[in-house]
Amino acid sequence: MNETFTADKNGYYGEFGGAFVPEMLRQNVESLRDVYHQIIESPEFQKEFTGLLRNYAGRPSPLSFAKRLSDKYGAKIYLKREDLNHTGSHKINNTIGQIILARNMGKTRIIAETGAGQHGVATATVCALMGLECVVYMGETDMVRQEPNVKRMEMLGARVVPVTSGNKTLKDATNEALRDWICNPVNTFYIIGSVVGPHPYPDLVARFQSVISEELLSQLREAEGTEDPGYILACVGGGSNAAGIFYHYINRRNVRLVGVEAAGEGVNTGLTAATIAVGERGIIHGSKTLVMQNEDGQITEPYSISAGLDYPGVGPIHAWLARTGRADYLNVTDKEALAAAYELTKLEGIIPALESAHALAALGKLKVNKTDIIVVNVSGRGDKDMQAYFEAKT
Ligand SMILES: *Cc1c(COP(=O)(O)O)cnc(C)c1O
């Protein structure tokens, strides 16, 4: 593993990762792998990528000192404000990167999967920007609980395809997107929304999201005179916002990295999405990682109140960080996340996404001192979750 924390040349993080794809997909995955390194290191790519991040997505995202939250928990708490990006989450960092790649590869049709709809919206957005056709696969259950995002995608010109297999959520949408890619290998680029899927996706998505920790280094230096906080907290669905804010800190061992999974009703209730807590080694969506599965190796259905965390796998990067002990993984129930969302809103005037609320809820689980600096990644804003927040209140 090198300084910048990418997978090895075969896409492995220790024993996790790789590219386990059907023969029909092999060529797609290999050609993406071959061109991506060469393209993303070119000055033209970097110029366009950073230009769009700044002038289109609104980066750098602020680092806000949370005074009242700090008083409550007895530490210095900062919030990395990915909620303020265009389209409302960190997802846009990745879709901007991948759409530039797609265009460079001469692709004319874009497909994506989405859970909460944030990745679908971010993908539909960059497709509108570049004038490319866009098809988004979304589970029917998620289409109901995230309806405003379905409308947004449609207004942006995307076709949203309902997926009715499994429990009709993110895993099932990902299966459909992979199937589409097999059928349309020549003109279609698959924009994956997290650090999951076959190599090179986990590596590539982590790189695009690493802009978060790159900014954090200089923002903390300015605010606190040090680049290194005591703790970095981020929620983990597939793990892309966490990978992005961990990225440049991986080799800074004095910084404690904490990923927060969705426990749902509780890790031992069978209604959970805490893959690192309950998963076993397995293969999902082309990657060897930890997977929620039964004794026969069948993938079990995940559950979380948060559509963005409702995934039975986890990026191989996190399986590896957990296995090596470099990062700690906690989990937070639906109830705890809802309480944390209300708390942040009341204390700081920020309504977070339900996903981000999981990271915030972990604040109460750390043993901290007054002088500890804690950075929480606020991965997205709560607009899409207003219905869940209203229902929780009543
Ligand atoms: C999609 C999403 C997540 C979960 O995805 P990761 O890849 O784990 O980051 C978290 N927060 C928000 C706001 C999201 O939209």
The ligand as an ORCA input file, in Angstrom:
! r2SCAN-3c Opt
* xyz 0 1
  C     -24.898      7.704     -0.415
  C     -24.734      8.397      0.870
  C     -24.006      7.828      1.928
  C     -23.487      6.427      1.899
  O     -22.561      6.147      0.923
  P     -21.008      6.006      1.204
  O     -20.481      5.468     -0.054
  O     -20.856      5.084      2.366
  O     -20.509      7.357      1.522
  C     -23.792      8.586      3.061
  N     -24.296      9.829      3.178
  C     -25.017     10.396      2.176
  C     -25.544     11.770      2.391
  C     -25.252      9.704      1.011
  O     -25.958     10.292      0.043
*
